[in-house]
């Protein structure tokens, strides 16, 4: 294996290299098998080497990869139609990543504010959020660790605690420059933080009252991960702007910013753009993803397997001293401990299981939508044993 001497040290990769995969299983360069309960950080929702996605990529690669957005891209129009159909949104802009999708959302909010005569359009963002690593999305992110060293940050953001409606109301009373709220329906990077059941409804009501845009970052929650196409659909509301990426292309880089007409109409030719965004290849992959989710009833599977996995984990870890909470929605689950547990990632890897630890104390599980009950049982067995042994060792 290369010593990576020519790569910038922006990552600290583990000493394993995966060579191929099939479904929820990965194989490393030595032939060892792993159960992937992370799905490339919520990217490979259909698992690895899915035949329908593979076929779509190969077919499109043999026809056309790129023409530019100076011309009509049929796949892009079809994907916009499909996403608006399943989301209830009106228009879509395509980019290459979640950060770029969020940049588009921020620019829409700025345009909206200027249309109202507000000189410094300001967006409410939430503590412990994560929206990307470009300068604007980094500034919107509520994590000082990822911001450190990149100051000065972009202005136009004001921060509030997550899951605290009164804090938002207080900002509304004291700041006349607010034009939007940007929020993750479930905070993924900070450890699967799930708000109160009516939180999004209350945010929608506040936005309606004050004529703000509600921007939902569904980059991690979207594309059936929570058991609905998008997390907001559990609440019976609709955002003004929504962003997607990650599992939209099942590993092919693509992002999307969807908006209702009142927000989308603010963007005119020249307002925004992307060289590669919405190219024929990425859109072909995303269309195959949507078709597969529908045909294979993966929304239902995500809900069924997610409920089963959550219930089994709670049964195994209930009453264990040191386990703060086991929480989740669909196939998006967090196990929070009252102490650091980052070393469990390497221990799980040794046992052939992939997951991550967020905020140093929360195990994050993001299995692919195709997960089955036997694979859930394997996760429960390995994770519960690792957690219990870790807590016993800490107590000794």
N, C-alpha and C positions, 0 to 999 in steps of 0.2 A: 504493500500500500504506500502511496506517495506520502511524503512528509509535509505536503501542502506549503512548501516554502514560498511559492509564488502567489498564494491567496492572501488577501487582507484578513487580518485576524478579527473579523466582525462576528465570527461564530467560534464556539468551542465544541466541535462535534465529538460524539462518542466514538469509541474505537470499534465501529461496526459499519460495514458497507453492504447495502442491500443490492442484489443483482436482478432479482425478478420477483414477481408476486402473482397471486391468483386469488381473487376475492379478498377475504380478510386476512390472508396469509402472506407473509413475506419470507424470502429466503436470502441469506447473506452470502458473501463470497466464499464461505467455507461449507455452504450447504445446509447450515442450521436453519430451522424453521421458527417463525415468530408469529404470534397472534397480534394483529395490529388493532389496538383499542384507542388509537389516536388519529388514524386516517389522514396522516400527513398534516395534522392540526386542522381537522374538519374540512379537508380538501377532497379526499378521495371518498366521497359519499357512496359511490357504487363499488368501492373496493378497487383492487388493482387489476389491470389488464382486462377490464370488462369488455366482452366481445362486441357489444353494440357500439360502445364508444370507440374501440379500436377500429372497427369497420368504418365508422363515420370519418375518423381521422385519416385512415388510409385512402378511402375513396376521394376525400376532398384534397388530400395532398397530391393525388395523381391528376387532379384537374386544375386547381388554382389555389395559391396561397395568399396572394396579396395583389390588390390593384390600387388602393388608396381610397379615402373617403371623398375624393373628387368625383367619384363615379358611384352609381347605384350598386350596392352589395346585397344580393337577394337573400343570402343567409342571415344577414343582419336584420333585414326587414321581418323575416320569418321569426327570428328569435325575439324581436321586440313585440311582435304580435302574441307569441306564446307567453312571454313573461307578463304582459299586460293582462292577458286572459286569466292567468292563475292568481294574479295579485290584485286586480281591480284598478291598477294604476293606468295612466293615459299615455305616457311617452317614456322612451328609454334612450340613454346615452351610454355608449360602450367604451370601456377603457381596458387596461391590461392588468389591473390590480385593485385591491380594496382601497388602498391609500388614494389612488387616482379617482376612484368612484367617490370617495369622501371629499376630495378636492373639488370635484364637480358640484357636490351638494353644498359645500361652503360657498362656492362662487354663486350658485343660485340664490343662497340666502343674502349674500352681499348685494346682488342685483335687486332682489326684492326690497331690501332696506333702502337702497338708493331711489327706487321707484316711489317710495313713501317720503322722500326728502330727508332721510336720516343720514347724517354725514359720516358717522362711525357705526355702521350696522354691527351689532354685537350678538353673539350666539351664546346661549347658556349651554355649558358642557358639564359633565359630572365627574366627581372625584373617583379615582381608580378606574377610569375608562381607558380604552385603547382604540384609537382611530387610525393609526398609521405612523410612518416615519418620515414623510416629507415635512417641510417646515411648517406648513399650515396644520396638517393633521397631527404632527408632533405637538404643536401648541394647543390643539384641542384635547389631546390626551391628558388624562389626570394621573400621570405617573412621573414624579420628579426624576426617577432613576433613568428613564429613557430620554428625558429632556436635558439632563445635566451635560454641560460642555457645548451645547448648541445655541446658547443665548446670543443675541436677543431673540426671544420668541415673537411670533406674529401676534399683533394686537387684534382686538375684536372678539375676545372670548372672556366670559366670566364664569367662574366655577361654583358649583353647588354640590352638596352631599347627594349621593344616590339614594333613591327611595325615600325622599323627604319632600313632600309636596309643599309644606309650609315654607321651606327654604326658597323654593321657586316663587311662591307667592310674595315673599318678602323682597326678592329681587325685582319682581314686577312693580312693586310699590315704590321702589327707589331708583329705578333705571329706565329712562325713557328711550334708550337706544336699542333695546332688545328687539330682535327680529325673528329669532328662531330658538328652538331647543334641539340639541343633537344628543341622542341617547341610544345606547344598546338596550334592547328589550331584556336581555340577560347579559351581564358582564362576564365575558369568557376568560379574558387574560388575567383578570384579578381573582379568578377562582370560582367560576360558575355562581355569580351573585344574582339571585332571583328576587325581584322586587315583590311588593304586595300585589295581590291579584288584580286590584283596580288601579294600580299605579299608572299604566299607560292610558287608561280611560281618563284619569284625572289630568294627566299631561295634555291629552287631546282637548279636554274642556278648557284648560287654561289657555292653550294656544288659540282656541276659537274665541275666547273672551277678549284676549289682548291682540288678536289678529297677527299672531306669530305663525311661522311655519313649524310643523312638527317633522323633524328629520330622524328617521330610524336607521341606525347602522345595523343591518341584518347580515353582515358579512359572515359572522360565525353561526348565527341562529337560522339563517335562511336555507332554502332549498330542502325542506322537509326534516331538518335535524330535530326539531321539537315536536314532530308529529303533525304539524301543519306546514303548508308550503312556506309560510313566514310566521314568525312568532306573534306579530300583531293580530293575526287572524284568530287567535285564541280569545282575544278581547272584543272582537266585533267592531273594531274601529278601522280607520285607514289613515296612514300618514300623508303628509303633503309631498314628502321626498323620502325615498328609501334607497339604501345602497346594498349591493351584493358583490360577491367575488368568491373566493375559496372554492366551495364545492360546485359552483356554477359550471365549471369546465372539467370537473373530476381530475384536475391536475394540469390541464391546459390553461395557461394564464389568461384570465378574462375577468373584468369587473363591469359592473353596471350601476348606473344611477337612474332610478325610475322616479317619475314625478307626476302629480296631477296637473291638469292643464294650466291652472292658475300659476303654478310655479314653472312648469316647463315652457310656457309661452314667453317667459322673460328671456330665454336664450335664443339668440338669432344667429344667422350665418356669420361666423367670425368670432362669436362670443367664447367659444371653447372648441377644442379639437384634440385629436390623438392620431399619430401616424399609424399605429398598429391596432388601435381600438376597434373592435367589431370586425376584424378581418375574417375572411371566409373560413379559415381553419378553426379558429377559436369558436366561432358561432356554430359550425357544424358539430363540434364536440358538445357544446351546451344544448343544442337542440336534441342530441341523442340522450343527454342526461335527463331532460324534461320528459321525453317520450318514455324512457325506461322507468322513471319514478312513477309515471301514470300507469303504464302497462303492468308493471310488477307490483303495484299497490304498496309502494314503499313508505308512503305516509303512514299507513296503518301498521306496517311492520316496525317503523321507528317508534310509534307509540306503544305497541304491544311489547316489543323487546325492551324498550326503555323502562316501561312500568315494571316488567319482570326483573330486570337488572337492579333497578332502584330498590324494589321490595326485598330482594334477596340480600343485597348489601346491607340494608337497614336491619334485616333479621340477624345477620352475622355480627354486626358491629354495635347493635343497640345495647346500651348500658356499659359499653367498654370505656373505662376511664381514660381520657385523653382524646376520645373522638368527640369533637365539638358538634358536628352536624354532617349528615349525609343528605344531599339535596340534588334535585335534577328535574329536567323536563325533557321528555323524549330521550333521545340518545345523546344527552348533554348532562353529565353527572359530575358532581364534585364531592369529595370526601375531605372535610376539613378537620385537622388535628389541632391540638392546643400547643404544638411545638413543631420545630422544623422537621421536615421529612424528605428533603431533596435527594438524599442518598437512596431512597426507595426506587428511583428511576433506574439506576444501574443494577440494583438487586433484581428488579423485575425483568430487565433485559437478559440477565443471566438465566432466568427461568423461561425465557421465550415470550415475554409479554411487553408490549409498548404502551406507555402512557406518559403523561407529563406531570410535573408538580408546579403549581402556580403560587406566587406570593410566598414561596418557601414552606407553606403549611397545608396546601390543598392539592390532593391528587385529582387530576382532571382526566375524565374518560370521555372520548369522542369517537366511539366506534362507527364504522361505516353503516349505512342504512340497511345493508344486506345481512347484518349480524343475525345469527340464529340462537336458539335457546341453549344449545350445547356450548356455543362459544361464550355466551353470557355466564354459564356455570363455571367455565374455566377462568374467566375474569374474576368472578366472585371468590373462587377458591384461592387463587394466587394473591389477589389484593388483600383479602381479609387476613390471610396468614401473614403476609408481609407487615400489615398494619399492627396486628396483635403482637408479633415478635418484636417489632420496633418499639412499641410502647412498653413492653416488658423489659427490654434491654435498657431503655431510658430510666425506668423505675428502679432497676437493680443497683 
